[in-house]
């Protein structure tokens, strides 16, 4: 009896996949990545596209639609047909932070898209260079109080979590910190290691190499628990601050994409995320693979928005 039920289920699943392949025959599945090629996110998007192409037997490509901090690429997916053949692969900022940061955002991150799955997560780190001997947040706070004119922190761009985390730390500590925007983590690290500024906040993976080399000191990580990359580095929470925040990449489809298509895409992409090749590549990029349900990603998106919208507003960054 169980064998018969199993075979019937397998036949039904195969029929569904074949139906999808037939519907998609002669078309191209596009994954829009709204930033430049060559980044870690771009690498992961291309891995997913390759796997989708193998499994569905259709052409699957990644298109880099850059501009306006990613908003141009996101808008293209918003306008696409809701047929499951144009998808958005994006870091969380476009779907969580931008609704508060930008006054005239040309899309609604919650009603114009249907979540498919969260793909990976990553934490952030706050690190100090040779300008200060601080090795904990308590020591840093003491140093900043004594050196208020040297309160700069380098961040890889404004309006994202590396910008917001130090501001939240400053607000909770009753001090002032001045973020300085750089075009990426590399230039910020150069100035920190050269003693031009004391602090840098960036994705943890961007800081681990220099921290292990001893050129910077990691003071805190942003996860709710310690990150496996640097298990000796305490979190903000462990050091007495109610501060946590992880970044993520997620896959979205245009709104009104049929639930059956979302379900198929979710199963397909989550299966790819759990594959050995994707797991190895993600971890090599200091990213943690996840693979959630559509509903779980929707809940994560909502919770992160509600967490960071007040911080953005308090920092005077809302409605630009």
VEXMI-396568 format. One line per 2 residues: number of its first residue (from 1); for each residue x, y, z of N, C-alpha, C. Coordinates in nm, 3 decimals, decimal comma. Layout:
NUM	X/Y/Z/X/Y/Z/X/Y/Z | ...
//
This chain:
1	0,083/-0,121/0,000/0,000/0,000/0,000/0,087/0,126/0,000 | 0,188/0,129/0,090/0,275/0,245/0,098/0,355/0,263/-0,030
3	0,398/0,149/-0,090/0,472/0,157/-0,214/0,385/0,219/-0,323 | 0,256/0,177/-0,330/0,165/0,228/-0,433/0,145/0,379/-0,413
5	0,127/0,423/-0,287/0,108/0,565/-0,261/0,233/0,644/-0,297 | 0,350/0,588/-0,267/0,475/0,656/-0,299/0,489/0,674/-0,450
7	0,458/0,564/-0,526/0,471/0,571/-0,671/0,373/0,671/-0,730 | 0,250/0,675/-0,677/0,153/0,770/-0,726/0,199/0,914/-0,699
9	0,257/0,935/-0,580/0,308/1,068/-0,547/0,423/1,108/-0,638 | 0,512/1,013/-0,667/0,625/1,042/-0,753/0,579/1,076/-0,894
11	0,481/1,001/-0,942/0,427/1,028/-1,076/0,364/1,168/-1,081 | 0,290/1,203/-0,976/0,226/1,335/-0,973/0,330/1,447/-0,972
13	0,438/1,429/-0,893/0,542/1,531/-0,886/0,613/1,545/-1,020 | 0,641/1,431/-1,084/0,707/1,434/-1,213/0,619/1,501/-1,317
15	0,490/1,471/-1,311/0,397/1,532/-1,405/0,394/1,683/-1,389 | 0,401/1,729/-1,264/0,401/1,872/-1,239/0,524/1,938/-1,298
17	0,640/1,875/-1,281/0,764/1,929/-1,334/0,761/1,930/-1,486 | 0,712/1,822/-1,546/0,704/1,814/-1,692/0,611/1,923/-1,745
19	0,500/1,946/-1,674/0,407/2,050/-1,714/0,474/2,185/-1,712 | 0,556/2,210/-1,609/0,627/2,337/-1,599/0,724/2,352/-1,715
21	0,796/2,241/-1,747/0,890/2,246/-1,857/0,818/2,272/-1,988 | 0,703/2,211/-2,007/0,628/2,230/-2,131/0,580/2,374/-2,142
23	0,531/2,429/-2,031/0,482/2,566/-2,033/0,595/2,665/-2,062 | 0,717/2,630/-2,014/0,829/2,722/-2,029/0,909/2,699/-2,156
25	0,871/2,598/-2,235/0,948/2,563/-2,354/0,960/2,683/-2,446 | 1,081/2,704/-2,496/1,105/2,811/-2,589/1,117/2,948/-2,524
27	1,115/2,956/-2,392/1,128/3,083/-2,321/1,254/3,082/-2,237 | 1,286/3,197/-2,181/1,404/3,211/-2,097/1,362/3,256/-1,958
29	1,407/3,185/-1,856/1,385/3,227/-1,719/1,495/3,325/-1,681 | 1,456/3,443/-1,640/1,553/3,548/-1,606/1,554/3,572/-1,455
31	1,675/3,575/-1,401/1,695/3,617/-1,262/1,760/3,754/-1,267 | 1,687/3,855/-1,221/1,740/3,991/-1,220/1,819/4,012/-1,091
33	1,946/4,048/-1,107/2,029/4,085/-0,992/2,057/4,235/-1,007 | 2,007/4,318/-0,917/2,008/4,464/-0,939/2,140/4,533/-0,907
35	2,249/4,458/-0,908/2,381/4,515/-0,881/2,481/4,460/-0,981 | 2,604/4,508/-0,973/2,705/4,476/-1,073/2,748/4,330/-1,066
37	2,798/4,275/-1,177/2,850/4,138/-1,176/2,979/4,129/-1,095 | 3,009/4,006/-1,051/3,135/3,981/-0,982/3,127/3,977/-0,831
39	3,017/4,025/-0,773/3,003/4,023/-0,627/2,963/3,883/-0,581 | 2,964/3,863/-0,449/2,922/3,734/-0,395/2,778/3,701/-0,430
41	2,691/3,803/-0,423/2,552/3,782/-0,458/2,536/3,741/-0,603 | 2,613/3,803/-0,692/2,608/3,770/-0,834/2,653/3,626/-0,858
43	2,756/3,584/-0,787/2,805/3,446/-0,800/2,697/3,347/-0,761 | 2,628/3,374/-0,650/2,523/3,283/-0,604/2,405/3,281/-0,700
45	2,369/3,396/-0,753/2,259/3,402/-0,849/2,289/3,316/-0,970 | 2,412/3,318/-1,018/2,450/3,240/-1,136/2,453/3,090/-1,106
47	2,491/3,055/-0,984/2,485/2,913/-0,946/2,340/2,864/-0,947 | 2,250/2,945/-0,894/2,109/2,907/-0,892/2,054/2,897/-1,034
49	2,093/2,991/-1,120/2,046/2,987/-1,258/2,092/2,861/-1,329 | 2,217/2,822/-1,307/2,270/2,700/-1,369/2,191/2,578/-1,325
51	2,161/2,573/-1,197/2,088/2,457/-1,144/1,944/2,454/-1,195 | 1,881/2,570/-1,201/1,745/2,577/-1,255/1,744/2,530/-1,400
53	1,843/2,573/-1,475/1,850/2,533/-1,617/1,863/2,382/-1,632 | 1,946/2,321/-1,548/1,964/2,176/-1,553/1,834/2,103/-1,518
55	1,766/2,151/-1,416/1,650/2,078/-1,365/1,524/2,100/-1,449 | 1,510/2,219/-1,505/1,390/2,248/-1,582/1,407/2,228/-1,731
57	1,531/2,225/-1,777/1,553/2,209/-1,920/1,518/2,334/-1,999 | 1,521/2,450/-1,934/1,497/2,577/-2,002/1,622/2,663/-1,986
59	1,635/2,762/-2,071/1,744/2,857/-2,057/1,720/2,945/-1,936 | 1,817/2,955/-1,846/1,806/3,039/-1,727/1,929/3,129/-1,721
61	1,907/3,258/-1,714/2,017/3,353/-1,717/2,005/3,451/-1,602 | 2,116/3,518/-1,572/2,118/3,626/-1,474/2,142/3,756/-1,550
63	2,059/3,854/-1,527/2,076/3,987/-1,585/2,109/4,086/-1,474 | 2,218/4,159/-1,493/2,257/4,262/-1,397/2,195/4,394/-1,439
65	2,089/4,434/-1,370/2,021/4,560/-1,398/2,057/4,659/-1,288 | 2,163/4,736/-1,311/2,216/4,823/-1,207/2,156/4,963/-1,216
67	2,184/5,042/-1,114/2,143/5,181/-1,112/2,049/5,212/-0,999 | 2,060/5,337/-0,951/1,971/5,388/-0,844/1,975/5,298/-0,721
69	2,094/5,257/-0,683/2,113/5,174/-0,563/2,036/5,042/-0,571 | 2,012/4,993/-0,691/1,941/4,866/-0,707/1,795/4,881/-0,742
71	1,741/5,002/-0,735/1,598/5,021/-0,756/1,554/4,996/-0,899 | 1,644/5,018/-0,994/1,607/4,996/-1,135/1,580/4,848/-1,162
73	1,667/4,761/-1,111/1,647/4,618/-1,130/1,523/4,567/-1,060 | 1,499/4,616/-0,940/1,380/4,575/-0,866/1,254/4,617/-0,942
75	1,255/4,737/-0,996/1,139/4,788/-1,070/1,112/4,702/-1,194 | 1,216/4,652/-1,259/1,195/4,569/-1,377/1,118/4,442/-1,343
77	1,150/4,382/-1,227/1,077/4,261/-1,187/0,934/4,297/-1,149 | 0,916/4,410/-1,086/0,780/4,454/-1,051/0,692/4,461/-1,175
79	0,748/4,505/-1,286/0,672/4,525/-1,409/0,660/4,399/-1,494 | 0,730/4,293/-1,458/0,733/4,171/-1,540/0,602/4,094/-1,529
81	0,578/4,009/-1,629/0,461/3,922/-1,624/0,472/3,826/-1,505 | 0,364/3,804/-1,434/0,367/3,714/-1,317/0,353/3,567/-1,357
83	0,448/3,522/-1,440/0,441/3,385/-1,492/0,552/3,294/-1,438 | 0,628/3,344/-1,340/0,735/3,263/-1,284/0,861/3,259/-1,368
85	0,869/3,341/-1,472/0,984/3,339/-1,561/1,075/3,461/-1,546 | 1,038/3,555/-1,459/1,125/3,667/-1,424/1,127/3,678/-1,273
87	1,245/3,658/-1,215/1,260/3,655/-1,070/1,361/3,761/-1,025 | 1,350/3,800/-0,900/1,441/3,896/-0,841/1,526/3,827/-0,736
89	1,659/3,841/-0,748/1,751/3,793/-0,645/1,821/3,916/-0,590 | 1,797/3,947/-0,464/1,844/4,075/-0,411/1,887/4,065/-0,266
91	1,983/4,147/-0,224/2,007/4,161/-0,081/1,888/4,229/-0,015 | 1,879/4,216/0,114/1,758/4,253/0,187/1,729/4,402/0,187
93	1,830/4,486/0,166/1,810/4,630/0,177/1,699/4,683/0,089 | 1,693/4,634/-0,035/1,593/4,683/-0,130/1,452/4,650/-0,085
95	1,437/4,544/-0,006/1,303/4,498/0,035/1,271/4,528/0,181 | 1,369/4,578/0,257/1,349/4,602/0,400/1,379/4,747/0,439
97	1,492/4,801/0,391/1,537/4,933/0,432/1,488/5,044/0,338 | 1,488/5,017/0,208/1,452/5,120/0,110/1,312/5,177/0,131
99	1,213/5,097/0,175/1,080/5,157/0,196/1,079/5,272/0,295 | 1,176/5,276/0,384/1,185/5,387/0,479/1,284/5,493/0,432
101	1,394/5,450/0,372/1,500/5,542/0,332/1,455/5,635/0,220 | 1,383/5,581/0,122/1,348/5,659/0,003/1,202/5,704/0,006
103	1,182/5,832/-0,012/1,048/5,890/-0,007/0,963/5,847/-0,126 | 1,021/5,848/-0,245/0,946/5,817/-0,367/0,992/5,683/-0,426
105	0,993/5,580/-0,344/1,034/5,448/-0,392/0,935/5,403/-0,500 | 0,985/5,363/-0,618/0,894/5,332/-0,730/0,832/5,193/-0,724
107	0,831/5,132/-0,609/0,767/5,002/-0,593/0,730/4,985/-0,446 | 0,635/4,896/-0,421/0,599/4,859/-0,285/0,660/4,722/-0,257
109	0,755/4,720/-0,165/0,830/4,596/-0,140/0,743/4,484/-0,086 | 0,625/4,518/-0,033/0,542/4,417/0,031/0,423/4,373/-0,054
111	0,375/4,461/-0,140/0,256/4,425/-0,219/0,286/4,400/-0,366 | 0,402/4,444/-0,414/0,436/4,426/-0,556/0,515/4,299/-0,583
113	0,546/4,223/-0,477/0,629/4,103/-0,493/0,574/3,991/-0,405 | 0,603/3,870/-0,447/0,573/3,752/-0,366/0,704/3,686/-0,327
115	0,734/3,671/-0,199/0,857/3,603/-0,158/0,859/3,458/-0,206 | 0,977/3,412/-0,245/0,994/3,271/-0,281/1,074/3,199/-0,172
117	1,195/3,246/-0,145/1,275/3,186/-0,038/1,390/3,277/0,001 | 1,427/3,275/0,127/1,553/3,333/0,171/1,663/3,236/0,130
119	1,772/3,289/0,077/1,878/3,203/0,022/1,996/3,188/0,118 | 2,047/3,300/0,167/2,160/3,297/0,262/2,144/3,411/0,361
121	2,215/3,400/0,472/2,222/3,510/0,568/2,369/3,543/0,595 | 2,391/3,660/0,654/2,527/3,699/0,691/2,519/3,804/0,801
123	2,620/3,803/0,888/2,628/3,898/0,997/2,723/4,012/0,963 | 2,724/4,112/1,049/2,813/4,228/1,033/2,905/4,235/1,154
125	3,012/4,310/1,138/3,107/4,325/1,248/3,148/4,470/1,266 | 3,175/4,509/1,389/3,233/4,639/1,421/3,376/4,614/1,463
127	3,471/4,679/1,395/3,613/4,654/1,421/3,688/4,785/1,440 | 3,798/4,776/1,516/3,882/4,892/1,545/4,020/4,872/1,485
129	4,081/4,983/1,445/4,217/4,981/1,395/4,316/5,028/1,500 | 4,436/5,065/1,458/4,542/5,099/1,554/4,523/5,232/1,627
131	4,423/5,312/1,588/4,402/5,439/1,658/4,357/5,418/1,802 | 4,296/5,304/1,830/4,248/5,276/1,966/4,292/5,137/2,009
133	4,317/5,123/2,138/4,352/4,992/2,195/4,229/4,915/2,241 | 4,111/4,966/2,215/3,988/4,902/2,262/3,974/4,761/2,205
135	3,935/4,669/2,292/3,912/4,531/2,250/3,772/4,482/2,286 | 3,696/4,569/2,351/3,555/4,540/2,383/3,474/4,667/2,359
137	3,343/4,654/2,356/3,259/4,771/2,339/3,269/4,864/2,459 | 3,288/4,810/2,578/3,302/4,893/2,697/3,429/4,979/2,687
139	3,536/4,919/2,642/3,661/4,993/2,625/3,648/5,096/2,513 | 3,576/5,060/2,406/3,554/5,155/2,297/3,472/5,274/2,345
141	3,369/5,247/2,422/3,286/5,355/2,474/3,369/5,452/2,559 | 3,455/5,398/2,643/3,542/5,481/2,726/3,635/5,565/2,639
143	3,689/5,503/2,535/3,781/5,574/2,444/3,709/5,685/2,369 | 3,587/5,658/2,321/3,512/5,758/2,247/3,475/5,876/2,335
145	3,446/5,851/2,462/3,414/5,960/2,554/3,536/6,050/2,575 | 3,654/5,989/2,573/3,777/6,066/2,593/3,826/6,131/2,465
147	3,779/6,080/2,350/3,825/6,130/2,220/3,705/6,160/2,130 | 3,620/6,252/2,171/3,495/6,276/2,096/3,519/6,328/1,954
149	3,634/6,387/1,928/3,662/6,438/1,794/3,705/6,328/1,698 | 3,730/6,209/1,752/3,775/6,097/1,668/3,669/5,986/1,666
151	3,548/6,026/1,637/3,435/5,934/1,649/3,388/5,879/1,514 | 3,478/5,874/1,416/3,439/5,832/1,281/3,439/5,680/1,267
153	3,341/5,630/1,190/3,336/5,489/1,156/3,317/5,477/1,005 | 3,403/5,403/0,940/3,391/5,381/0,797/3,285/5,276/0,767
155	3,198/5,305/0,670/3,092/5,211/0,632/3,087/5,201/0,480 | 3,053/5,083/0,426/3,047/5,065/0,281/2,915/5,114/0,224
157	2,891/5,245/0,231/2,767/5,303/0,180/2,673/5,340/0,293 | 2,584/5,435/0,264/2,490/5,485/0,364/2,354/5,417/0,353
159	2,282/5,412/0,464/2,146/5,364/0,464/2,129/5,215/0,483 | 2,239/5,140/0,491/2,230/4,995/0,512/2,271/4,964/0,656
161	2,269/4,836/0,692/2,295/4,800/0,832/2,434/4,840/0,882 | 2,542/4,831/0,802/2,670/4,878/0,855/2,667/5,026/0,895
163	2,578/5,101/0,837/2,558/5,241/0,876/2,471/5,251/1,001 | 2,366/5,168/1,008/2,269/5,179/1,116/2,318/5,120/1,247
165	2,394/5,011/1,241/2,438/4,945/1,364/2,521/5,037/1,454 | 2,623/5,108/1,401/2,698/5,200/1,488/2,611/5,313/1,542
167	2,514/5,360/1,462/2,426/5,466/1,510/2,339/5,416/1,626 | 2,294/5,293/1,616/2,214/5,235/1,725/2,301/5,219/1,850
169	2,425/5,173/1,832/2,517/5,161/1,945/2,540/5,297/2,010 | 2,560/5,400/1,929/2,582/5,535/1,982/2,459/5,586/2,056
171	2,341/5,565/1,997/2,218/5,612/2,062/2,196/5,543/2,195 | 2,221/5,412/2,199/2,201/5,338/2,324/2,307/5,372/2,428
173	2,420/5,424/2,384/2,531/5,455/2,476/2,533/5,601/2,517 | 2,454/5,685/2,449/2,452/5,826/2,481/2,572/5,902/2,429
175	2,631/5,853/2,321/2,747/5,919/2,261/2,715/5,952/2,116 | 2,811/6,012/2,048/2,796/6,046/1,907/2,897/5,966/1,824
177	2,851/5,910/1,713/2,938/5,844/1,616/2,905/5,899/1,478 | 3,008/5,928/1,401/2,990/5,986/1,269/3,027/5,886/1,160
179	2,928/5,828/1,091/2,960/5,737/0,981/3,017/5,812/0,860 | 3,118/5,752/0,799/3,176/5,804/0,676/3,156/5,699/0,568
181	3,089/5,737/0,461/3,056/5,641/0,354/3,174/5,624/0,260 | 3,208/5,498/0,232/3,310/5,461/0,135/3,245/5,381/0,022
183	3,314/5,370/-0,088/3,265/5,289/-0,199/3,311/5,144/-0,180 | 3,253/5,080/-0,080/3,288/4,942/-0,048/3,370/4,932/0,079
185	3,386/4,808/0,126/3,459/4,785/0,251/3,609/4,808/0,235 | 3,665/4,773/0,117/3,810/4,781/0,096/3,868/4,917/0,129
187	3,816/5,026/0,072/3,872/5,158/0,104/3,857/5,196/0,250 | 3,745/5,155/0,311/3,726/5,184/0,453/3,830/5,111/0,537
189	3,854/4,985/0,505/3,955/4,908/0,577/4,093/4,971/0,563 | 4,125/5,020/0,444/4,255/5,082/0,420/4,277/5,200/0,514
191	4,175/5,284/0,529/4,188/5,400/0,617/4,192/5,361/0,764 | 4,119/5,256/0,801/4,123/5,210/0,939/4,260/5,154/0,973
193	4,311/5,066/0,885/4,442/5,006/0,911/4,553/5,110/0,906 | 4,533/5,218/0,827/4,633/5,323/0,818/4,623/5,428/0,926
195	4,526/5,412/1,017/4,513/5,506/1,128/4,446/5,637/1,091 | 4,375/5,641/0,978/4,305/5,763/0,939/4,172/5,778/1,014
197	4,106/5,666/1,039/3,983/5,664/1,118/3,993/5,546/1,214 | 3,919/5,548/1,325/3,937/5,442/1,425/3,857/5,315/1,401
199	3,740/5,327/1,333/3,646/5,215/1,330/3,596/5,185/1,190 | 3,552/5,062/1,170/3,486/5,021/1,047/3,374/4,924/1,084
201	3,260/4,937/1,016/3,151/4,842/1,031/3,115/4,792/0,892 | 3,112/4,660/0,875/3,095/4,601/0,743/3,050/4,456/0,757
203	3,010/4,393/0,646/2,981/4,250/0,653/3,098/4,174/0,716 | 3,065/4,083/0,804/3,166/4,012/0,880/3,270/3,944/0,791
205	3,223/3,885/0,681/3,315/3,816/0,591/3,421/3,907/0,533 | 3,390/4,038/0,521/3,487/4,134/0,468/3,595/4,168/0,571
207	3,571/4,136/0,697/3,662/4,176/0,805/3,743/4,061/0,861 | 3,699/3,938/0,840/3,761/3,823/0,906/3,908/3,810/0,872
209	3,942/3,826/0,744/4,081/3,808/0,703/4,177/3,901/0,776 | 4,144/4,030/0,780/4,231/4,127/0,848/4,230/4,107/0,999
211	4,116/4,064/1,053/4,110/4,037/1,197/4,202/3,922/1,234 | 4,201/3,816/1,152/4,289/3,701/1,180/4,435/3,737/1,160
213	4,460/3,833/1,071/4,599/3,878/1,049/4,645/3,974/1,158 | 4,553/4,022/1,240/4,588/4,108/1,352/4,596/4,256/1,319
215	4,553/4,295/1,198/4,561/4,436/1,160/4,440/4,516/1,208 | 4,331/4,449/1,239/4,216/4,513/1,303/4,168/4,423/1,417
217	4,089/4,479/1,507/4,035/4,404/1,620/3,883/4,402/1,608 | 3,824/4,285/1,597/3,679/4,273/1,592/3,623/4,290/1,733
219	3,539/4,389/1,751/3,485/4,420/1,883/3,350/4,353/1,908 | 3,271/4,336/1,802/3,138/4,279/1,818/3,087/4,229/1,684
221	3,005/4,124/1,691/2,934/4,076/1,573/2,785/4,101/1,594 | 2,710/4,105/1,485/2,572/4,155/1,493/2,465/4,048/1,507
223	2,501/3,920/1,507/2,401/3,815/1,516/2,343/3,802/1,656 | 2,238/3,723/1,665/2,178/3,697/1,796/2,264/3,601/1,878
225	2,349/3,526/1,810/2,445/3,439/1,876/2,579/3,453/1,803 | 2,685/3,402/1,862/2,818/3,416/1,802/2,825/3,350/1,664
227	2,901/3,413/1,577/2,916/3,362/1,441/3,026/3,257/1,436 | 2,998/3,149/1,364/3,094/3,039/1,356/3,225/3,080/1,290
229	3,224/3,187/1,210/3,347/3,234/1,147/3,447/3,286/1,250 | 3,394/3,351/1,354/3,479/3,411/1,458/3,415/3,381/1,594
231	3,420/3,258/1,639/3,350/3,219/1,762/3,404/3,287/1,888 | 3,522/3,349/1,878/3,578/3,418/1,994/3,532/3,563/2,005
233	3,456/3,610/1,906/3,410/3,749/1,907/3,269/3,755/1,964 | 3,247/3,828/2,073/3,114/3,835/2,133/3,020/3,922/2,051
235	2,892/3,900/2,068/2,790/3,979/2,000/2,767/4,110/2,075 | 2,694/4,202/2,011/2,650/4,323/2,081/2,565/4,284/2,202
237	2,479/4,185/2,183/2,388/4,143/2,291/2,465/4,095/2,412 | 2,569/4,014/2,390/2,649/3,963/2,502/2,714/4,074/2,582
239	2,739/4,187/2,514/2,807/4,297/2,580/2,710/4,402/2,634 | 2,581/4,362/2,642/2,485/4,446/2,711/2,403/4,539/2,624
241	2,407/4,520/2,491/2,332/4,607/2,402/2,225/4,527/2,328 | 2,105/4,579/2,323/1,996/4,510/2,253/2,004/4,542/2,104
243	2,112/4,499/2,044/2,139/4,527/1,903/2,169/4,396/1,832 | 2,093/4,367/1,731/2,122/4,251/1,647/2,066/4,278/1,509
245	2,127/4,220/1,411/2,079/4,238/1,275/2,163/4,158/1,178 | 2,098/4,078/1,099/2,167/3,999/0,998/2,116/4,038/0,860
247	2,205/4,038/0,765/2,166/4,061/0,627/2,127/3,930/0,562 | 2,061/3,940/0,447/2,023/3,819/0,376/2,002/3,850/0,229
249	2,010/3,746/0,149/1,969/3,750/0,010/1,842/3,667/-0,004 | 1,750/3,717/-0,086/1,626/3,644/-0,105/1,583/3,644/-0,250
251	1,495/3,551/-0,284/1,440/3,540/-0,418/1,292/3,578/-0,412 | 1,251/3,665/-0,506/1,114/3,714/-0,512/1,060/3,703/-0,654
253	0,929/3,695/-0,666/0,861/3,697/-0,795/0,764/3,814/-0,796 | 0,719/3,857/-0,914/0,617/3,962/-0,918/0,491/3,918/-0,844
255	0,420/4,014/-0,788/0,293/3,981/-0,724/0,198/3,923/-0,829 | 0,102/3,851/-0,783/0,003/3,782/-0,868/0,061/3,661/-0,942
257	0,187/3,626/-0,914/0,237/3,498/-0,964/0,156/3,388/-0,898 | 0,102/3,294/-0,972/0,015/3,191/-0,912/0,084/3,115/-0,799
259	0,011/3,089/-0,692/0,069/3,016/-0,579/0,134/2,884/-0,619 | 0,077/2,816/-0,717/0,136/2,689/-0,761/0,275/2,710/-0,819
261	0,295/2,821/-0,891/0,427/2,851/-0,947/0,525/2,887/-0,835 | 0,479/2,964/-0,737/0,566/2,998/-0,623/0,610/2,872/-0,551
263	0,517/2,781/-0,531/0,548/2,656/-0,462/0,652/2,574/-0,540 | 0,633/2,565/-0,671/0,729/2,491/-0,754/0,867/2,554/-0,749
265	0,871/2,688/-0,763/0,999/2,758/-0,760/1,067/2,744/-0,625 | 0,988/2,751/-0,518/1,044/2,735/-0,385/1,112/2,599/-0,370
267	1,042/2,495/-0,407/1,098/2,360/-0,394/1,225/2,345/-0,478 | 1,222/2,399/-0,598/1,335/2,389/-0,688/1,458/2,463/-0,634
269	1,436/2,587/-0,589/1,548/2,670/-0,543/1,601/2,622/-0,409 | 1,512/2,583/-0,320/1,559/2,530/-0,191/1,641/2,403/-0,211
271	1,600/2,319/-0,306/1,679/2,201/-0,338/1,818/2,239/-0,387 | 1,827/2,345/-0,467/1,957/2,392/-0,515/2,041/2,446/-0,399
273	1,978/2,519/-0,308/2,050/2,574/-0,193/2,110/2,463/-0,108 | 2,041/2,350/-0,098/2,089/2,239/-0,016/2,193/2,154/-0,088
275	2,218/2,185/-0,216/2,316/2,108/-0,292/2,459/2,135/-0,246 | 2,545/2,037/-0,264/2,684/2,047/-0,217/2,758/2,166/-0,279
277	2,740/2,188/-0,410/2,814/2,296/-0,477/2,775/2,432/-0,421 | 2,645/2,454/-0,406/2,600/2,583/-0,353/2,645/2,602/-0,209
279	2,632/2,498/-0,129/2,675/2,507/0,012/2,821/2,545/0,023 | 2,905/2,480/-0,057/3,049/2,506/-0,051/3,082/2,648/-0,095
281	3,020/2,692/-0,204/3,049/2,827/-0,254/3,000/2,933/-0,157 | 2,881/2,916/-0,102/2,827/3,015/-0,008/2,917/3,028/0,115
283	2,959/2,915/0,169/3,042/2,920/0,289/3,180/2,978/0,258 | 3,229/2,956/0,138/3,357/3,016/0,098/3,345/3,168/0,091
285	3,225/3,218/0,070/3,200/3,362/0,066/3,155/3,415/0,203 | 3,168/3,335/0,307/3,130/3,371/0,444/2,979/3,395/0,457
287	2,901/3,320/0,382/2,756/3,329/0,386/2,698/3,198/0,438 | 2,586/3,206/0,509/2,523/3,088/0,565/2,399/3,051/0,484
289	2,399/2,939/0,413/2,282/2,901/0,334/2,162/2,870/0,424 | 2,045/2,907/0,378/1,922/2,880/0,455/1,824/2,802/0,369
291	1,734/2,872/0,300/1,632/2,803/0,220/1,504/2,792/0,298 | 1,423/2,898/0,298/1,301/2,903/0,378/1,179/2,880/0,289
293	1,063/2,871/0,352/0,938/2,873/0,277/0,908/3,017/0,237 | 0,813/3,032/0,148/0,769/3,166/0,108/0,714/3,243/0,228
295	0,633/3,178/0,309/0,574/3,243/0,425/0,680/3,284/0,527 | 0,782/3,203/0,544/0,890/3,237/0,638/0,966/3,360/0,592
297	0,994/3,369/0,461/1,063/3,488/0,412/0,975/3,612/0,428 | 0,846/3,599/0,404/0,755/3,712/0,423/0,759/3,761/0,567
299	0,762/3,668/0,661/0,767/3,705/0,803/0,900/3,771/0,839 | 1,009/3,721/0,784/1,142/3,779/0,808/1,147/3,921/0,754
301	1,098/3,939/0,633/1,096/4,072/0,570/1,018/4,171/0,656 | 0,901/4,132/0,701/0,817/4,220/0,783/0,884/4,253/0,916
303	0,941/4,152/0,982/1,005/4,173/1,112/1,126/4,265/1,100 | 1,206/4,246/0,996/1,324/4,330/0,976/1,284/4,474/0,946
305	1,180/4,490/0,865/1,131/4,625/0,836/1,088/4,695/0,965 | 1,013/4,625/1,047/0,963/4,685/1,171/1,077/4,714/1,269
307	1,183/4,636/1,263/1,298/4,658/1,351/1,377/4,783/1,311 | 1,399/4,800/1,180/1,493/4,902/1,136/1,429/5,034/1,094
309	1,301/5,034/1,063/1,236/5,160/1,025/1,250/5,268/1,133 | 1,228/5,237/1,262/1,245/5,341/1,364/1,389/5,390/1,376
311	1,485/5,300/1,355/1,626/5,340/1,363/1,660/5,436/1,249 | 1,612/5,403/1,129/1,636/5,490/1,013/1,577/5,627/1,036
313	1,456/5,631/1,089/1,389/5,758/1,115/1,462/5,837/1,223 | 1,505/5,769/1,329/1,575/5,836/1,438/1,708/5,894/1,392
315	1,770/5,829/1,292/1,898/5,876/1,239/1,882/5,987/1,137 | 1,757/6,023/1,105/1,733/6,129/1,008/1,758/6,086/0,865
317	1,748/5,956/0,838/1,777/5,906/0,703/1,652/5,876/0,623 | 1,536/5,896/0,683/1,410/5,859/0,616/1,369/5,965/0,514
319	1,303/5,917/0,407/1,242/6,007/0,311/1,338/6,087/0,227 | 1,451/6,026/0,190/1,548/6,097/0,107/1,499/6,111/-0,036
//
